[in-house]
Amino acid sequence: MGDGEWHLMVWWHWWESASLGEAERIAYFRAEWLDWAAQQIWPDMDFGEAGVRRLAEHGIGETR
């Protein structure tokens, strides 16, 4: 098992035990993963919410 598999197993255990509702799950991915994605694409910039908007300009994680 590689490091990525272990991380996924730990995350999955946390995710299943977190008892989050649909809105909380969506908010988690918007806040955590979209910000992470923006940092990977533009590592030299400190975006926060601006990074999420910039991703949306490129069709990634568009909000409705």
C-alpha atoms as one frame of an Amber mdcrd trajectory, in Angstrom:
protein
   0.000   0.000   0.000   1.369   3.391  -0.945   1.186   6.643   1.019  -1.759
   7.862  -1.030  -3.793   4.769  -0.214  -3.147   5.174   3.509  -4.160   8.820
   3.373  -7.352   7.905   1.533  -8.219   5.234   4.119  -7.701   7.663   7.007
  -9.685  10.374   5.249 -12.506   7.979   4.376 -12.780   6.845   8.014 -12.974
  10.487   9.123 -15.512  11.328   6.383 -17.831   8.481   7.312 -17.660   9.262
  11.033 -18.122  13.045  10.657 -21.941  12.857  10.345 -22.074  15.784   7.943
 -25.232  16.744   6.104 -25.334  17.429   2.379 -24.778  21.183   2.736 -21.803
  20.615   5.056 -20.244  18.085   2.674 -20.574  20.507  -0.238 -19.126  23.339
   1.849 -16.185  21.120   2.825 -15.220  20.494  -0.777 -15.725  24.099  -1.781
 -13.632  25.411   1.096 -10.924  22.756   1.274 -10.495  21.222  -2.140 -11.098
  24.178  -4.417  -8.677  26.313  -2.421  -6.159  23.449  -2.571  -6.614  23.152
  -6.353  -6.027  26.890  -6.819  -2.823  26.664  -4.773  -1.575  23.805  -6.972
  -2.213  25.720 -10.198  -0.951  29.101  -8.970   1.464  28.236  -6.107   3.007
  31.690  -5.807  -0.275  33.463  -5.098  -2.258  33.652  -1.861  -5.847  33.556
  -3.090  -8.376  32.202  -0.601 -11.835  32.878  -2.031 -10.298  34.748  -4.980
  -8.611  31.504  -6.026 -11.938  29.713  -6.043 -13.399  32.455  -8.242 -10.403
  32.236 -10.567 -10.942  28.475 -10.872 -14.586  29.144 -11.753 -13.411  31.403
 -14.565 -11.751  28.294 -15.984 -14.838  26.116 -15.439 -13.552  24.362 -12.309
 -15.907  24.193  -9.332 -18.381  26.698 -10.634 -20.882  27.854  -8.049 -24.557
  28.292  -8.788
